[in-house]
Amino acid sequence: MNKFSWYNAKSVEEALQEVNATVSEALSPKSPEAPAVFKSGGVDLLDLMKEGLVKPHKIININQIEGLDKITYDKKDGLRMGANATLAQIEAHPQIKETYLALHQAVAHAGTPQLRTMASLGGNLAQRTRCWYFRSIHHECLRKGSGTCFARDGENEYHAIMKNGACASVHASSVATALLAFDARVEIQNSKGKKNEVNLADFFVAPGDDSSRENILEADELITAVMVPPTSSKMRSYYMKQGARESYDWALADVAVVAEMSGTTCKKASVALGAAAPVPLLSKPAAQALEGKILDEATASSTAEAAMKGATPLAKNGYKVPLFKSIIKRTILAIA
């Protein structure tokens, strides 16, 4: 691991004056000569440094910024979570468990208790892919500047089964799956003090658009909060994840369903898929298959089929298609 200097930022404005690169840019051949990057929990950054992929000259520690870990809830405005809020804080928040069950479940299944105590919400959303070819210093893959995705013809059992034409990696955040289903928004502040809100779906960048990064963040920008719209008494949600192991494992497949109900009939739905594509996906075919239907076994099965209709599995991950179908069906029946 390289030597680096450490800077404890006391405010968002101060932090933004010190940074000069995103973690993605620090890995790029176009990296500044002395990259200075943000650290909140530091889980992903430390891994990238240990793997020899990122060698920052300076680390700007933002987890001491007052108020950036605050979580608030209002029935009219919904949920607001500061970017430094840890996954453990979110998991323990009683209002989130009561009102946004799928989010609570996703956070509770992310990593281990120790990791959830360290990992921040902003860092979880902004983390880089865990594809083993990307994480290997011996493979100059598409995301590191070459034209080659080694996973497409290599060891791809954990990789994408949808939108995997350019790159077969999957996004590592299970929390993003649930937030996407709830139509969350991301608040971003830049070095000029301007704050901008973007839909979470627009926060992620597909490798076909730009293979060098997973999100829209620029070097002078920082996630400051994530907002989730208010729910109604008629809204139900559920989240399910399947990993190779129950504890401390990234998802092979995960699903979040949010449904506005009228009795046993679904009036409006959102179905989000994680570990299916290089970015978390909202499945419009699945939502359309749910809306206007009674949530029963037949509807759950037809929705699962609709969600996987466009799947293009690779040589070693075809098992993911029936796996997703099973989880989607079980998730829908859990909220019926």
C-alpha positions, 0 to 999 in steps of 0.5 A: 500500500502506498504512503498518503497524507490524511485530512479530517474535513470539518465541513462539506465545503472544506472537503470539496476544496481539498479533493481533486479526483473521484475514486474512479478517476484515481484508478484511471490512466488520466488520474491527477499526478497526486490524487486526493479522494474522499473517505467515509467508512472507507470499506471499498477504498481500503480494499482498492488500495490493498489490491494496488488499484488506487494509490491516493496521495491524500485521503480526505476523511469526511466521516467527522462532518457534523450532521452528515449522518443525520436521519430524519422522517416526516410523513409529508416529506418522507425519509432523508438519510445523510450520506455518512449515516452507517448501514447499522444506523439505518438498520436500527432506525424504527421508522425505516423498519416500520415504513420502508420494510424493503430498505430495512431488509436490504440493509440488514442483509448487507455484509456483516454487523461489523461492516454495517457499523463502518459502511456509510450510505453514500459510500455503499452507493458509490462503491465500485464493482466487485468483479474479480477481473476488475479487482485484479491488477493482472487484468486490464479490463474494459473498466480499466481502459482496455476494450476487453471484458474478461468475464464474458468468456471467462469465469462469469458465474457471479456476473450479469445476465442482463444488459451485459453486452459491453461489460458483465460486471454487476453493481455490488450495492444491495441497498441500491436495489431497495432504494431504487424500488422506493424511487429514491433521490440522491442529493449532490453538492459541488465545490461551488455550493450548489446542491442538485437532486437526481433520481437514483436510477439516473445516478448510475452509469452503464458501462456502455455509456462510460466504462470507467465509472459506475456513477455520475459523480465528478471530482468536485462533487459529494453525495450529501443525502439520500431522500425517499418519498413518503409512503401511504398506508396502502403501500407494502414492500419486501426485499429478498436476497440470495447469496452463495452464503447467508453471511458476508456475501454479495448477492447472486440475485436480489429483488425489491418490490414496492406495491400500492395495494387496494385490498388484494389488488396491486394498483401500482408497482415497482420491481427492482433487480440487483446483481442482474446487470452492471447497474441496479435495474427497474423492471418495467415489464415486471411492474406492468405484469403486477399492476391491476392484478390480484397478487396470487401465485399465478400473478407472481409466476407471470411477473417473474417470467416477464422480468427475465424475458430479456435475460442473456445469461453467459456460459456459467451463470444461466442458473441466475435466471431461475434463481431470479424467477424464484426470488421474484415470485417469493417476494411478491407472495410475501407482500400479497 
